[in-house]
Amino acid sequence: MSRVVQETEVAFGESTTVEVAVETEDELGEMELVRIDEQFSPAFADVEVLDFSPGGGNTDAGPDNDELIAVWNEDAETYSVTYEVTLPTDADAGSTFDLTGTIEVGDQEQSLPSGTITGAIPEETSLELRPADATATTDDEATLEVVVIAPDEGVSAFDVEIDLDPIDVAEFVDYELINAAATDDSEIAADGSSVSLDVDLAEDHDPDFGVVVAELVLETANASGTTDLTVDDATVTDTNGADYDLETLEGATLTVQDNPLCAYTEADGTVSTNGLRDAIDAWRGGEIDTNLLRDAIDAWRSGDPVDGC
């Protein structure tokens, strides 16, 4: 068993590659799986699978970027997965990210070698919405953060214009300031298509790597789809009254969808053995991803009704 981390010191907001490989000679039964579970503490901003072997398996990161699962139902001498992790922008300098994992073959489980990545502060100040790839279910709410990256002189005021397009799957309904305002001239468009945050703070934000200045609340519609949040313009003022020269303005994408796990539940909302078999067949056929298969396995093991089904 091995773990290779390409770079062990990475700037916040930047990425590095991790490869995990396991050798085994066990043969699998029809309903048995080889499963690699990776755990990340704290969570990364993003986890993207680059490669996995053998190719008949499937693998995906968890929705919160704090785990990754790779699953196979075929015999092989070596199982491996390579993925890219992106460090978040709201951690303190010197923060460490622990990577641990397990390999499960049939009903046998072993721990994988651990790894550590240390974060470093970038040199330029910028602004971004987080998470960059947000998800939500229909008829619900989604929350995104407005984050100032590397404000080395703190934050005393900000003026940020954010547009949402299209608005048929979600709209802005509210916002929340993290620190109290001396004056707040923020407003949300009547149709929920944009929000303008115009704030002078009564309580300044101290210098830090990533400062969350506000949270945006969106209400999702009874329809699935994707909408883009674009930062059209932004001014951030430090505690000395000077405006930062913002290097980049990064928006986000919100994907709204029904709970796909309901396709594998019974009338009482639980996932039965038949439902799990259907989920495994759909996964083998490439109809569903590994995240959904993992959710089906967890629901089957717990026996609890699935929310929204």
Backbone bond lengths (Angstrom), bond angles and torsions (degrees), N, CA, C in turn:
res aa  C-N    CA-C-N  psi(-1)  N-CA   C-N-CA  omega(-1)  CA-C   N-CA-C  phi
1 M - - - 1.465 - - 1.515 109.15 -
2 S 1.335 116.40 140.56 1.455 119.27 -178.32 1.522 110.41 -147.72
3 R 1.339 114.27 155.76 1.455 122.52 172.78 1.527 107.35 -137.82
4 V 1.349 116.75 128.39 1.455 121.98 178.77 1.519 108.21 -122.88
5 V 1.344 116.76 119.29 1.458 122.82 175.93 1.522 107.08 -104.25
6 Q 1.331 117.38 118.62 1.470 120.99 -173.29 1.523 111.79 -60.85
7 E 1.337 117.70 -49.74 1.458 122.52 178.79 1.522 108.41 -127.45
8 T 1.336 117.41 126.42 1.459 120.39 -178.49 1.522 112.87 -95.43
9 E 1.335 118.43 -7.22 1.463 123.09 172.50 1.523 107.87 -127.91
10 V 1.340 115.92 117.30 1.458 121.62 -170.73 1.527 108.97 -134.94
11 A 1.330 117.45 139.14 1.465 121.00 176.85 1.520 109.57 -67.76
12 F 1.329 116.28 142.94 1.453 120.50 176.47 1.518 109.29 -59.34
13 G 1.333 114.82 134.29 1.447 120.93 -175.73 1.517 113.19 90.76
14 E 1.340 117.97 -10.39 1.460 122.41 178.37 1.530 110.25 -101.49
15 S 1.338 116.43 175.72 1.467 121.12 -170.05 1.515 111.98 -127.92
16 T 1.336 115.44 159.99 1.456 122.58 170.58 1.520 108.66 -147.58
17 T 1.338 116.19 168.57 1.460 122.05 -173.96 1.524 110.98 -109.66
18 V 1.332 115.87 142.41 1.462 122.87 178.57 1.525 108.57 -127.08
19 E 1.336 116.53 136.28 1.462 120.81 175.01 1.525 109.50 -124.92
20 V 1.341 116.08 130.75 1.460 122.27 176.22 1.523 107.59 -120.30
21 A 1.354 116.66 132.52 1.460 121.17 -179.32 1.521 109.79 -135.30
22 V 1.334 115.22 142.19 1.468 121.70 -178.63 1.520 108.48 -136.88
23 E 1.331 116.61 134.38 1.462 121.69 174.75 1.524 109.04 -104.80
24 T 1.340 116.45 137.77 1.456 120.86 179.57 1.523 109.30 -152.04
25 E 1.336 115.79 151.82 1.460 121.11 177.71 1.522 111.62 -115.21
26 D 1.336 117.73 4.89 1.461 120.82 -178.22 1.527 110.90 -69.43
27 E 1.354 115.64 143.65 1.448 120.97 174.38 1.525 108.94 -98.40
28 L 1.326 115.77 142.26 1.460 120.68 -174.95 1.522 111.35 -96.00
29 G 1.338 115.19 145.09 1.450 120.79 169.57 1.515 110.42 -80.10
30 E 1.344 116.98 174.37 1.467 121.44 -174.63 1.519 112.08 -58.75
31 M 1.353 117.53 -40.56 1.468 121.16 -176.97 1.520 112.58 -101.14
32 E 1.350 117.95 8.78 1.454 120.62 -178.91 1.530 110.91 -91.27
33 L 1.336 114.74 152.35 1.457 121.01 -177.84 1.521 110.19 -130.24
34 V 1.322 115.93 150.73 1.462 122.35 163.10 1.523 105.80 -96.53
35 R 1.326 115.85 127.99 1.468 119.27 -173.37 1.524 109.60 -136.33
36 I 1.332 116.32 121.23 1.463 122.28 171.93 1.518 107.89 -101.84
37 D 1.322 116.19 122.75 1.460 122.04 176.93 1.521 108.86 -112.13
38 E 1.329 116.91 119.71 1.453 122.65 176.59 1.530 108.97 -105.80
39 Q 1.340 117.32 136.93 1.458 123.17 179.29 1.521 109.09 -121.56
40 F 1.342 116.26 136.51 1.459 121.95 -177.89 1.522 109.55 -123.05
41 S 1.329 116.23 125.58 1.464 120.61 -179.08 1.524 110.13 -138.12
42 P 1.371 115.48 117.92 1.463 127.82 -5.40 1.525 111.08 -71.39
43 A 1.343 115.83 176.64 1.454 120.95 -178.29 1.522 111.39 -67.10
44 F 1.323 115.89 152.12 1.459 121.55 172.97 1.526 109.73 -85.43
45 A 1.329 115.70 166.47 1.469 119.96 175.42 1.519 110.47 -73.50
46 D 1.336 116.56 -31.43 1.459 120.23 -179.54 1.517 109.06 -157.84
47 V 1.321 115.78 146.41 1.465 122.64 175.02 1.525 106.83 -133.43
48 E 1.334 116.84 124.66 1.465 121.02 -177.58 1.525 109.55 -127.60
49 V 1.323 116.35 125.83 1.459 121.26 177.99 1.524 109.55 -75.04
50 L 1.336 116.50 129.01 1.454 122.23 179.63 1.520 112.59 -101.38
51 D 1.352 117.34 -36.35 1.455 120.18 -176.85 1.521 108.64 -163.02
52 F 1.334 116.49 152.52 1.463 120.75 172.93 1.527 108.17 -152.23
53 S 1.340 115.12 151.88 1.447 121.15 -176.76 1.529 109.48 -146.08
54 P 1.354 117.61 138.15 1.460 128.55 1.46 1.530 112.12 -70.55
55 G 1.331 115.22 160.26 1.456 120.28 -172.34 1.506 115.30 -73.26
56 G 1.321 118.18 -8.11 1.457 119.62 179.83 1.509 113.92 -79.82
57 G 1.343 117.13 -6.14 1.458 119.87 178.61 1.510 111.28 -87.48
58 N 1.319 114.86 -165.24 1.455 120.51 177.33 1.514 108.48 -153.04
59 T 1.327 115.92 152.25 1.458 119.40 -177.95 1.508 110.29 -155.03
60 D 1.337 115.73 146.11 1.463 122.31 179.22 1.516 108.81 -155.46
61 A 1.343 114.60 155.98 1.461 120.56 173.37 1.519 109.37 -82.42
62 G 1.332 115.65 154.19 1.451 120.55 175.30 1.515 111.37 -68.41
63 P 1.326 117.91 159.29 1.468 121.09 -175.70 1.518 113.61 -64.20
64 D 1.330 117.83 -22.68 1.467 121.09 -179.54 1.527 112.61 -99.44
65 N 1.343 116.87 5.68 1.466 122.45 178.98 1.525 113.44 59.18
66 D 1.348 116.51 27.16 1.453 120.65 176.24 1.532 112.12 -109.83
67 E 1.328 116.61 6.92 1.456 120.65 179.21 1.525 109.75 -161.92
68 L 1.326 114.68 162.70 1.455 122.38 175.35 1.511 107.09 -143.95
69 I 1.317 115.91 139.93 1.463 120.19 178.73 1.519 109.27 -127.00
70 A 1.330 116.21 136.22 1.457 122.77 174.07 1.521 107.52 -124.72
71 V 1.329 117.06 132.59 1.465 121.67 -173.64 1.523 109.57 -132.70
72 W 1.349 115.62 136.09 1.457 121.68 174.62 1.526 109.37 -132.22
73 N 1.318 115.97 152.59 1.456 122.01 171.76 1.523 108.57 -131.16
74 E 1.331 115.54 47.80 1.456 121.87 177.92 1.522 108.77 -147.14
75 D 1.322 115.31 152.12 1.465 120.40 -178.83 1.525 110.50 -80.49
76 A 1.334 115.40 139.39 1.461 121.67 176.97 1.517 108.43 -158.75
77 E 1.343 116.59 157.47 1.455 120.08 177.02 1.524 111.51 -78.12
78 T 1.353 116.31 -33.19 1.462 121.00 -178.05 1.519 109.94 -133.82
79 Y 1.335 115.01 133.82 1.464 122.09 173.44 1.527 107.05 -116.24
80 S 1.331 116.49 130.99 1.463 118.86 -178.16 1.525 110.42 -144.06
81 V 1.313 114.87 154.31 1.458 121.32 175.17 1.528 108.14 -142.47
82 T 1.332 116.18 135.67 1.456 122.87 177.39 1.520 108.19 -119.21
83 Y 1.314 115.70 131.09 1.462 118.70 -177.45 1.522 110.42 -143.94
84 E 1.324 114.96 160.58 1.458 122.57 179.68 1.524 109.34 -111.20
85 V 1.327 116.98 131.73 1.460 121.65 177.15 1.517 109.34 -112.85
86 T 1.331 115.74 139.68 1.462 121.94 176.72 1.522 108.21 -113.82
87 L 1.321 116.54 127.36 1.460 120.55 -178.22 1.524 110.73 -72.77
88 P 1.325 117.32 144.96 1.470 120.21 178.96 1.517 111.21 -71.26
89 T 1.321 115.45 170.85 1.453 120.93 -176.61 1.520 112.79 -107.77
90 D 1.326 117.62 11.45 1.464 120.01 -175.32 1.524 112.59 -120.12
91 A 1.328 116.65 21.08 1.464 120.16 -178.14 1.525 110.27 -103.16
92 D 1.324 116.04 158.13 1.455 121.36 178.94 1.534 110.40 -78.03
93 A 1.331 115.91 153.63 1.461 120.71 176.84 1.523 109.85 -57.11
94 G 1.323 115.88 137.57 1.455 120.19 179.74 1.511 114.24 84.72
95 S 1.339 118.05 -1.26 1.465 120.42 177.76 1.527 109.83 -60.60
96 T 1.322 116.09 143.48 1.455 120.72 178.42 1.522 110.20 -112.38
97 F 1.319 114.71 147.95 1.454 122.79 -179.96 1.524 107.64 -118.66
98 D 1.326 116.13 118.86 1.463 121.47 -177.30 1.520 110.30 -93.51
99 L 1.335 115.64 133.78 1.452 122.68 177.68 1.526 108.03 -115.01
100 T 1.311 116.86 117.80 1.457 122.45 177.34 1.520 108.40 -130.47
101 G 1.336 116.32 164.61 1.458 118.07 -179.47 1.506 112.84 -168.26
102 T 1.328 114.86 170.87 1.455 122.45 176.98 1.524 109.04 -135.91
103 I 1.334 115.43 154.81 1.453 122.68 172.99 1.525 106.77 -118.14
104 E 1.314 116.63 127.77 1.458 121.98 180.00 1.520 108.24 -119.67
105 V 1.348 116.22 120.33 1.459 122.61 177.13 1.515 107.18 -117.23
106 G 1.341 115.86 110.14 1.453 118.76 -172.55 1.512 109.66 63.27
107 D 1.348 116.42 -119.28 1.464 119.78 178.24 1.525 112.39 -107.01
108 Q 1.354 117.22 14.24 1.455 121.81 179.01 1.528 110.21 -104.34
109 E 1.347 116.38 133.48 1.468 120.60 -176.63 1.519 110.22 -128.31
110 Q 1.341 116.83 139.44 1.457 123.27 175.89 1.522 109.86 -135.72
111 S 1.343 115.63 153.87 1.462 120.50 177.09 1.526 110.23 -82.08
112 L 1.344 115.44 144.95 1.457 121.83 175.74 1.529 110.01 -93.01
113 P 1.350 118.47 159.08 1.467 119.55 174.02 1.536 110.16 -58.72
114 S 1.320 116.39 143.11 1.462 120.99 -178.47 1.533 110.46 -90.68
115 G 1.335 116.36 169.22 1.449 122.08 176.80 1.515 110.53 -149.31
116 T 1.328 116.69 164.71 1.466 122.03 -178.61 1.522 109.62 -140.16
117 I 1.340 115.74 138.49 1.461 122.43 174.18 1.525 107.62 -122.81
118 T 1.332 116.93 133.03 1.468 122.31 179.42 1.523 109.49 -106.25
119 G 1.328 116.31 135.03 1.458 121.29 -177.26 1.522 112.82 -90.21
120 A 1.338 115.45 147.65 1.468 122.29 177.47 1.524 109.19 -129.25
121 I 1.328 117.87 153.01 1.468 123.18 -175.74 1.526 110.82 -84.23
122 P 1.360 118.52 133.12 1.466 120.48 173.39 1.522 110.85 -72.34
123 E 1.321 116.33 165.63 1.465 120.59 -174.86 1.523 112.85 -88.19
124 E 1.334 119.32 -24.50 1.453 122.20 -173.36 1.524 111.66 -103.23
125 T 1.350 116.01 149.37 1.459 122.51 176.74 1.527 109.41 -90.32
126 S 1.326 116.96 138.71 1.457 121.52 179.51 1.526 109.01 -149.99
127 L 1.320 116.31 178.48 1.468 121.04 179.08 1.515 108.40 -135.19
128 E 1.334 116.42 140.79 1.454 119.82 -179.72 1.524 110.73 -148.74
129 L 1.328 114.92 159.48 1.455 122.55 170.81 1.523 108.11 -98.46
130 R 1.326 115.73 141.43 1.455 120.84 -177.23 1.517 110.26 -137.06
131 P 1.381 117.66 138.39 1.468 126.06 0.14 1.522 111.67 -75.93
132 A 1.322 115.34 153.79 1.461 119.97 -178.25 1.523 111.13 -67.37
133 D 1.331 116.45 -33.68 1.466 122.15 177.11 1.517 107.84 -120.45
134 A 1.325 116.17 89.06 1.463 121.89 -177.12 1.526 110.31 -91.72
135 T 1.330 115.81 151.65 1.458 121.16 176.54 1.522 109.49 -131.60
136 A 1.326 115.51 153.43 1.467 121.49 177.10 1.517 108.09 -156.83
137 T 1.331 116.08 161.08 1.458 120.68 175.85 1.525 109.36 -94.74
138 T 1.318 115.94 163.31 1.459 120.91 -179.30 1.527 110.79 -65.66
139 D 1.342 115.79 154.09 1.465 123.10 179.24 1.528 111.38 53.36
140 D 1.316 116.20 48.69 1.459 120.85 -177.16 1.537 107.86 -145.86
141 E 1.328 115.75 -166.87 1.455 121.07 177.23 1.519 110.02 -122.67
142 A 1.320 115.78 152.76 1.466 122.57 174.37 1.522 107.86 -129.98
143 T 1.320 116.58 143.09 1.460 121.98 179.43 1.519 109.54 -123.74
144 L 1.340 116.16 129.66 1.458 122.14 175.32 1.520 109.06 -123.10
145 E 1.323 115.98 151.67 1.460 121.58 -177.99 1.525 110.97 -103.32
146 V 1.320 115.63 145.64 1.462 122.56 170.96 1.526 106.39 -100.12
147 V 1.336 116.83 117.99 1.460 121.91 -170.68 1.531 110.56 -122.77
148 V 1.329 116.15 129.47 1.466 122.05 172.21 1.525 107.21 -96.53
149 I 1.330 115.69 123.87 1.459 121.09 -176.22 1.526 110.00 -93.51
150 A 1.322 115.79 128.33 1.467 124.16 173.80 1.526 113.93 54.15
151 P 1.342 119.35 51.80 1.473 120.37 172.30 1.530 109.71 -81.21
152 D 1.331 116.73 91.13 1.468 120.45 -170.49 1.524 113.71 -72.32
153 E 1.348 117.57 -7.55 1.464 121.58 174.73 1.522 111.15 -118.14
154 G 1.331 116.85 22.87 1.453 121.00 178.26 1.527 112.58 74.26
155 V 1.344 115.87 -173.95 1.461 122.00 -179.40 1.527 108.61 -135.17
156 S 1.354 115.80 126.50 1.469 120.41 177.99 1.528 112.19 -114.32
157 A 1.345 117.75 -17.31 1.460 121.84 -179.43 1.521 109.09 -162.55
158 F 1.330 115.43 158.24 1.464 119.47 175.91 1.527 109.66 -156.90
159 D 1.326 114.02 149.58 1.462 122.69 178.94 1.524 106.13 -136.98
160 V 1.343 116.85 108.92 1.458 121.61 -171.87 1.524 109.29 -130.41
161 E 1.341 116.37 129.93 1.462 122.63 178.22 1.533 108.65 -109.95
162 I 1.348 115.76 123.47 1.458 120.71 -176.88 1.525 109.20 -128.10
163 D 1.334 117.03 127.48 1.460 123.40 178.24 1.522 110.31 -107.35
164 L 1.334 115.36 152.68 1.459 123.07 179.73 1.526 107.94 -125.27
165 D 1.340 117.49 126.62 1.456 120.28 -178.44 1.526 109.91 -154.70
166 P 1.362 116.90 125.73 1.459 128.15 -1.61 1.532 111.46 -82.18
167 I 1.339 116.15 174.04 1.467 120.45 -178.13 1.528 111.94 -111.05
168 D 1.343 117.27 16.54 1.463 118.63 -179.14 1.528 112.66 -81.91
169 V 1.354 117.54 -11.42 1.471 119.27 178.46 1.525 112.47 -113.18
170 A 1.328 118.07 -15.25 1.471 120.81 179.69 1.523 108.97 -164.21
171 E 1.346 115.54 159.36 1.455 120.92 175.72 1.521 109.24 -150.48
172 F 1.345 115.84 153.05 1.460 120.74 176.26 1.529 109.48 -69.69
173 V 1.337 116.04 133.29 1.466 119.49 177.95 1.529 112.56 -126.01
174 D 1.342 117.78 -18.86 1.463 118.83 -176.80 1.530 108.97 -165.49
175 Y 1.322 115.38 170.19 1.463 122.14 172.66 1.524 107.32 -149.89
176 E 1.312 115.59 160.43 1.466 120.92 178.64 1.519 108.99 -138.11
177 L 1.337 115.93 128.45 1.462 120.79 176.58 1.525 108.85 -84.48
178 I 1.323 115.85 140.24 1.460 119.92 -179.04 1.527 110.58 -77.24
179 N 1.324 117.81 -41.09 1.466 122.02 174.25 1.523 109.59 -109.83
180 A 1.334 115.47 152.69 1.463 120.43 -177.39 1.528 111.43 -64.06
181 A 1.348 116.15 147.71 1.461 122.00 -178.20 1.523 111.06 -100.63
182 A 1.338 115.75 143.20 1.464 120.76 167.89 1.519 108.92 -78.50
183 T 1.336 116.83 -45.15 1.463 122.96 171.65 1.520 108.04 -136.23
184 D 1.336 115.63 140.96 1.456 121.42 -179.33 1.525 108.70 -135.39
185 D 1.336 116.03 104.66 1.459 122.12 178.52 1.524 111.27 -105.74
186 S 1.314 116.13 26.55 1.461 120.73 -179.81 1.523 110.46 -71.21
187 E 1.340 115.61 153.80 1.464 119.94 176.31 1.522 110.39 -154.79
188 I 1.338 113.38 153.65 1.459 121.70 177.05 1.522 107.51 -111.03
189 A 1.328 116.86 135.23 1.461 120.83 179.64 1.526 110.06 -60.30
190 A 1.333 116.39 148.93 1.461 121.44 -176.28 1.526 112.59 -58.86
191 D 1.335 116.69 -33.18 1.465 119.59 -179.96 1.527 112.64 -92.08
192 G 1.339 117.52 5.12 1.456 121.56 177.22 1.512 114.74 74.43
193 S 1.341 117.02 14.47 1.461 120.13 -174.71 1.517 113.67 -87.01
194 S 1.335 118.17 -10.86 1.466 120.15 -178.94 1.515 109.89 -156.47
195 V 1.322 114.70 161.61 1.455 121.27 175.11 1.522 107.65 -139.56
196 S 1.326 115.38 138.85 1.455 122.04 176.78 1.518 107.85 -118.08
197 L 1.319 116.36 117.14 1.457 122.21 178.01 1.522 108.18 -101.69
198 D 1.331 116.45 111.97 1.465 122.15 -177.46 1.524 107.36 -129.00
199 V 1.332 116.58 97.52 1.460 121.17 -165.80 1.528 111.52 -134.05
200 D 1.320 116.27 131.79 1.463 123.42 163.73 1.518 106.54 -106.93
201 L 1.304 116.99 125.27 1.454 120.70 -171.85 1.523 112.68 -85.97
202 A 1.335 115.71 141.51 1.451 121.36 170.06 1.522 110.46 -81.60
203 E 1.329 115.08 -27.32 1.472 121.90 178.85 1.523 108.19 -124.63
204 D 1.316 117.09 110.28 1.460 121.14 -177.12 1.527 111.42 -66.67
205 H 1.326 115.14 153.71 1.460 120.90 169.24 1.523 108.72 -86.49
206 D 1.320 116.90 133.86 1.458 121.63 177.84 1.526 110.58 -71.90
207 P 1.327 117.52 157.74 1.470 119.85 174.30 1.524 110.69 -58.15
208 D 1.321 116.29 139.61 1.459 121.67 179.85 1.511 107.35 -164.29
209 F 1.326 115.95 173.44 1.459 117.37 178.29 1.526 110.78 -69.28
210 G 1.319 116.67 -54.53 1.457 121.32 179.92 1.513 109.90 -127.89
211 V 1.331 117.87 120.03 1.463 122.60 -177.98 1.526 108.76 -111.43
212 V 1.325 116.32 117.55 1.465 121.52 174.50 1.528 107.60 -82.10
213 V 1.333 117.24 114.33 1.464 120.61 -176.91 1.524 112.20 -97.91
214 A 1.343 118.20 -22.17 1.456 120.61 -178.60 1.522 110.24 -160.94
215 E 1.330 115.14 158.89 1.458 121.94 172.50 1.524 108.79 -118.96
216 L 1.322 116.76 136.20 1.455 123.30 178.77 1.527 109.06 -102.86
217 V 1.327 116.99 133.21 1.460 121.61 179.63 1.526 108.84 -111.29
218 L 1.331 115.69 125.54 1.461 122.13 177.90 1.517 109.31 -117.88
219 E 1.310 115.48 143.97 1.465 121.64 175.58 1.516 108.03 -104.02
220 T 1.335 116.94 127.45 1.464 120.37 -178.77 1.524 110.60 -89.85
221 A 1.325 115.44 150.82 1.452 121.87 -178.24 1.528 110.21 -89.35
222 N 1.329 115.56 176.37 1.459 120.84 175.44 1.526 109.10 -86.80
223 A 1.317 115.49 53.72 1.459 122.06 -179.09 1.516 108.19 -158.19
224 S 1.307 116.18 140.02 1.457 120.68 179.52 1.520 110.12 -88.95
225 G 1.335 115.45 156.31 1.450 120.69 -179.96 1.506 111.16 157.67
226 T 1.323 116.49 -172.74 1.463 122.98 -177.33 1.517 109.76 -129.16
227 T 1.327 116.38 140.62 1.458 121.89 176.84 1.524 109.15 -134.75
228 D 1.331 115.99 149.17 1.460 122.09 -177.80 1.521 110.63 -105.56
229 L 1.326 116.15 135.57 1.456 123.09 172.96 1.519 107.46 -104.97
230 T 1.322 116.29 118.39 1.459 121.82 -175.40 1.522 109.94 -114.76
231 V 1.335 116.25 129.79 1.469 121.21 174.29 1.518 106.97 -85.85
232 D 1.346 116.49 102.76 1.463 120.76 -175.78 1.522 112.40 -75.66
233 D 1.334 116.10 -36.60 1.457 119.68 -177.49 1.525 107.98 -158.64
234 A 1.317 116.62 150.87 1.466 119.76 179.49 1.519 110.50 -157.17
235 T 1.333 114.96 138.47 1.458 122.89 171.29 1.517 107.90 -129.17
236 V 1.310 116.80 128.75 1.459 122.27 178.16 1.522 107.82 -123.80
237 T 1.335 116.46 128.83 1.461 122.20 -175.29 1.517 110.19 -109.92
238 D 1.332 116.47 135.27 1.463 119.30 -179.73 1.523 110.67 -83.22
239 T 1.325 116.85 -179.27 1.470 121.52 -175.03 1.526 112.62 -75.57
240 N 1.344 117.19 -5.36 1.465 120.93 175.02 1.535 112.03 -98.74
241 G 1.345 115.89 1.43 1.450 120.20 178.97 1.511 114.41 89.58
242 A 1.322 118.65 6.25 1.467 122.55 -179.90 1.527 109.94 -98.44
243 D 1.333 116.63 143.23 1.459 121.35 177.98 1.523 110.51 -84.27
244 Y 1.328 115.28 137.88 1.462 119.98 175.37 1.533 110.26 -71.77
245 D 1.317 115.85 149.98 1.457 122.79 169.25 1.527 106.38 -90.01
246 L 1.329 116.26 96.24 1.460 120.92 -174.03 1.524 110.12 -75.62
247 E 1.329 115.26 123.04 1.458 120.12 -176.43 1.523 111.24 -70.49
248 T 1.349 117.68 -43.64 1.461 121.74 -178.81 1.516 110.51 -141.70
249 L 1.331 115.14 155.10 1.470 123.45 172.17 1.523 106.31 -123.12
250 E 1.332 116.24 110.18 1.464 120.66 -174.24 1.520 110.24 -108.02
251 G 1.336 116.64 124.23 1.455 122.11 176.78 1.515 111.69 -87.76
252 A 1.333 116.38 -155.81 1.459 121.58 -176.99 1.523 109.32 -153.30
253 T 1.319 115.37 167.31 1.459 123.13 175.27 1.518 108.95 -122.99
254 L 1.324 117.30 133.97 1.464 122.60 177.45 1.521 108.80 -113.96
255 T 1.334 115.99 122.64 1.456 122.05 177.06 1.518 109.23 -107.68
256 V 1.323 116.02 124.67 1.470 122.77 -178.42 1.524 108.32 -110.42
257 Q 1.344 116.76 130.58 1.460 119.75 -176.88 1.517 110.94 -150.29
258 D 1.343 115.79 157.83 1.458 121.59 172.23 1.527 109.06 -70.11
259 N 1.331 116.38 163.02 1.460 119.93 176.31 1.527 109.00 -75.10
260 P 1.333 119.08 106.73 1.467 120.78 -174.24 1.527 113.42 -71.91
261 L 1.329 117.70 -13.88 1.464 120.24 -179.74 1.525 112.00 -68.04
262 C 1.334 117.13 -21.20 1.469 120.56 -179.13 1.527 112.11 -59.99
263 A 1.344 117.44 -23.27 1.466 119.96 -179.71 1.522 112.11 -66.10
264 Y 1.340 117.55 -14.22 1.465 121.08 -175.68 1.527 112.60 -117.50
265 T 1.323 117.60 15.84 1.457 121.48 -179.55 1.521 111.65 -102.44
266 E 1.343 114.26 159.24 1.458 121.31 174.25 1.530 109.62 -87.44
267 A 1.330 116.18 -175.78 1.463 120.98 -178.34 1.527 111.88 -61.48
268 D 1.349 116.47 -28.33 1.469 119.66 -179.69 1.529 112.58 -87.30
269 G 1.325 117.60 4.80 1.459 121.17 177.35 1.513 115.20 86.65
270 T 1.338 118.54 1.57 1.460 121.33 -179.47 1.530 110.55 -95.70
271 V 1.338 115.65 157.74 1.465 121.53 175.23 1.525 108.01 -95.14
272 S 1.318 116.47 114.29 1.460 121.33 179.47 1.531 109.68 -87.59
273 T 1.340 116.62 178.60 1.461 120.46 176.98 1.525 110.81 -62.37
274 N 1.341 116.50 -37.97 1.467 119.39 176.93 1.529 110.79 -63.87
275 G 1.328 116.36 -40.18 1.461 120.04 177.81 1.517 111.67 -63.81
276 L 1.345 116.52 -40.10 1.463 120.25 178.25 1.520 110.46 -64.92
277 R 1.340 117.32 -42.19 1.475 119.92 177.26 1.537 110.32 -59.14
278 D 1.332 116.28 -42.35 1.464 119.76 178.77 1.528 110.85 -62.22
279 A 1.340 116.57 -39.83 1.465 120.31 179.81 1.524 110.93 -66.14
280 I 1.336 117.07 -41.52 1.467 120.54 178.47 1.523 110.20 -63.55
281 D 1.346 117.34 -42.48 1.465 120.80 178.51 1.535 110.68 -62.21
282 A 1.338 115.94 -41.30 1.473 119.92 179.64 1.524 110.72 -66.18
283 W 1.342 116.13 -37.60 1.468 120.27 178.10 1.529 111.03 -66.50
284 R 1.337 115.85 -44.19 1.470 119.58 178.11 1.524 111.16 -59.61
285 G 1.342 116.08 -36.23 1.448 120.65 -179.07 1.512 114.10 -82.16
286 G 1.345 117.17 1.51 1.456 121.04 179.49 1.517 113.86 76.58
287 E 1.349 117.41 14.78 1.465 120.76 -178.22 1.530 111.91 -81.89
288 I 1.333 117.62 -26.83 1.459 121.58 178.19 1.516 109.01 -131.95
289 D 1.349 116.47 158.92 1.456 119.83 -179.43 1.518 111.15 -91.75
290 T 1.326 115.35 176.96 1.467 120.42 -175.45 1.524 112.12 -69.58
291 N 1.337 117.42 -30.41 1.461 119.15 177.12 1.518 111.10 -58.46
292 L 1.336 116.49 -44.94 1.461 119.82 -178.75 1.529 110.69 -69.30
293 L 1.325 117.26 -38.41 1.468 119.22 176.04 1.521 110.02 -60.97
294 R 1.330 117.45 -44.00 1.469 120.82 177.66 1.525 111.20 -58.81
295 D 1.345 116.79 -42.79 1.460 120.22 179.28 1.525 110.93 -64.08
296 A 1.338 116.17 -38.32 1.466 119.65 178.44 1.524 110.86 -65.16
297 I 1.341 116.58 -42.37 1.471 119.84 178.37 1.526 110.75 -62.61
298 D 1.337 116.85 -45.22 1.462 120.48 -179.08 1.534 111.30 -63.90
299 A 1.341 116.66 -41.06 1.464 119.91 179.38 1.525 111.16 -66.50
300 W 1.349 115.97 -38.48 1.470 120.03 178.28 1.524 110.65 -64.44
301 R 1.338 116.13 -41.96 1.466 119.61 -179.90 1.542 111.72 -66.15
302 S 1.325 116.89 -39.78 1.469 120.13 -176.04 1.526 112.47 -76.43
303 G 1.345 116.71 -33.32 1.454 120.06 -175.93 1.509 114.43 74.73
304 D 1.326 116.92 6.63 1.469 121.17 -178.80 1.532 110.49 -85.98
305 P 1.352 117.06 148.96 1.476 119.43 175.48 1.533 110.52 -62.39
306 V 1.307 115.39 144.61 1.461 121.96 179.19 1.533 109.00 -84.00
307 D 1.309 116.75 133.00 1.474 121.47 179.82 1.520 110.35 -57.71
308 G 1.329 115.44 133.58 1.451 121.11 174.63 1.519 114.46 81.52
309 C 1.351 118.41 4.66 1.468 120.87 -178.95 1.522 111.03 -111.30
